[in-house]
Amino acid sequence: FLSGEEETDKKISAAAFLAQDLNERGAVIPCRYPVESTYPQGDWVVSRMLLDMDTYLPGDILTKVDRASMRYSLESRCPLMDTDVMEYSFRIPQKFKYHHGCKKYILKEIAYDYLPKEMLDRPKTGFGVPIDAWLRGPLAGKLREYADSAYLKGQGIFDASYVSSFIDRYLKNGDAGAATGANYSKIVWSFFVFEQWWEKWMS
C-alpha cells in the first residue's frame, strides 16, 4: 500500500494517498521485484515459475494450506510439488507448459484420459476472501470513520481530501478499478487495516 503503485492505474498510487509533507520527504519507495535481473533470461515461463516458487507459494498459498489443514488435524499433500515433478517441469520445453494460451498444457492433455473434459476446462475458481462485500457491508461504518476528512487531517499521514473522496466513491460504486485491472478493494483494505493498527497502537 505504501510501497508502489498499480501499473494499470497510475492515478491510484501510494504518493496520491499520502500527505504532502510525507511525499516531499520521500516516504514512498518504489518496490519492484527484480524478475529480469534475478532469473534466467530467454524463457518468460520459467522466470515466472521461479518467481512463483520463491514468493507466492511459500509466502501465501502453501502457508495457508498448512495452517488450515493443521487446524483440523489433516495431513495435506501437494503431489505436484514433489521434487522430481518440479525438476522435470523446468526441463521440458515451454510448448508443453504453455500452449496457445493454455496453462499446464501437458497436465491437462494427460488428465483428459481420466477426467471429463468439461471438468478440466471449466473456469478456475479460487478461494478469494469477500473483501469488497465486507468493506461495503458490515465494515462500511468504520471505514467511513477512518475516511473522515477531519480525522485524516488530524492524523497527518494521508491526503485527507483525496482519500476521503476515493473512499466515498468506492463505497458508492464498488471496485470500479476492476475495469482497468486495478484492485481498488485491495487498496481500501490496506488502508482499513492500517487504520485499525493505528487506532489500537498509536491513538
Summary of the structure (lengths in Angstrom):
residues: 203
radius of gyration: 21.5
end to end distance: 20.8
largest distance: 64.0
contacts: 463
relative contact order: 0.11
helix: 60%
strand: 4%
